[in-house]
Structure formats: C-alpha cells, structure tokens
Amino acid sequence: MTMRPQGWLVACAVLLTTASSAGAGEARATIGVSATVLPHARILRAGGSDALLVSERDATLGMATARSVYEIRCNTRRGFALEFSPRAEVSEVTEVRVGQARVTLTDGPVALSLWDPAPSVLVEVEFRVRLRDGVGAGSYALPASVAVQPL
C-alpha cells in the first residue's frame, strides 16, 4: 500500500495516541509540519489574435504581423521567462516584441526574462514575420509557440 505524506502523519498520530493512551486517560503528541512552495508559472491566452492572418498585400510584401495578449500567473517575485519556439511553416524569420524587448527567432527556442512582482500580469506579444516564398493569403498558426517558466 502506498501512502501519501499526509496519510503517514495521520497514521503516526493515531499510533502515538493509541500507544500512549493505553494506560492513561489522556494523551498528547506534538507533530512538526513544514512546507515548501515550489515556484511555478502558468500562461493563458487573454486576447488578441490566435492566428497569423496573411492578406494578399502581406503575401505580396512578404511580411505579416500578429498580436496576442497572454495572462501570466506566477508565484515568485523574481519574475518569469517567456520561451518562444519558432514554427517554420510560413515564416523564415520572426521578430517577437514584448514591450521594449525584442528577440529574433530563426532555428531554435529563445527565452526572454521579464520581471514583474504581481502574481498575475497581462503581456502583449507582437509577432513580425518575414514570410517564406510561396506563402499565400490565408490563416496560419501563430509563428511561435509561447511557454512560461518561473525564475
């Protein structure tokens, strides 16, 4: 039988109470408990575009832009890092802008560290995409996936 830590504490308390109350009318036991809260962060899409919409004009120019808003929930005051992983279906190069910060995505993921002590913050992300040759007008997945990690 596998018992979770809470179950072991209850079992120990019962055993202590039973063992010490066998010959007495009352028993007392002190159990120390400590907890460690691990840092975690969560990202939720809160608005903006969930797709890259390429118009005929965008396709002709070879450039397109999309904006999304994400809510970041983080339990650490040290901030968080947004990780952008490029999707190569339609873009050669994607520039990602978050406020004044800019990163360029080509081959692999790029992390961008942000600091905000609030437990929940809205972050606007702008994707500027240089389209691959032959990409026509249409609706495509955003040019990068977005993940969050606590610092």
Secondary structure, DSSP 8 states (H G I E B T S, - for coil): ----HHHHHHHHHHHHHHHHTSSSS---------------EEEEEEEE-SEEEE-HHHHHHTEEEEEEEEEEEES-TT-EEEEEEE-TTTEEEEEEEETTEEEEESSS-EEEEE---SSEEEEEEEEEEEE-TT--SEEEE-SEEEEEEE-
